[in-house]
Amino acid sequence: MDVSIPERIAQLIERHGTLRAVARVLDVNASYLSRLASGEKDAPSDLLLKRMGLKRVVTYELRKEQP
């Protein structure tokens, strides 16, 4: 199931009550988590992704100009 980082943080907030509570559960700074939730930051570590129950998936697209 595809989920964005902000969507996952929203799910965790719903489960734990507040962003600060989620930050404590994930053992991460609440300000950093807030920036991830707003999209200001977008590249959490693999460890944080694992704590959030996510895994990094990379996809590639063809360029319009092809060789």
Secondary structure, 3 states (H helix, E strand, C coil): CCCCHHHHHHHHHHHHCCHHHHHHHHCCCHHHHHHHHHCCCCCCCHHHHHHCCCCCCCCCCCCCCCC
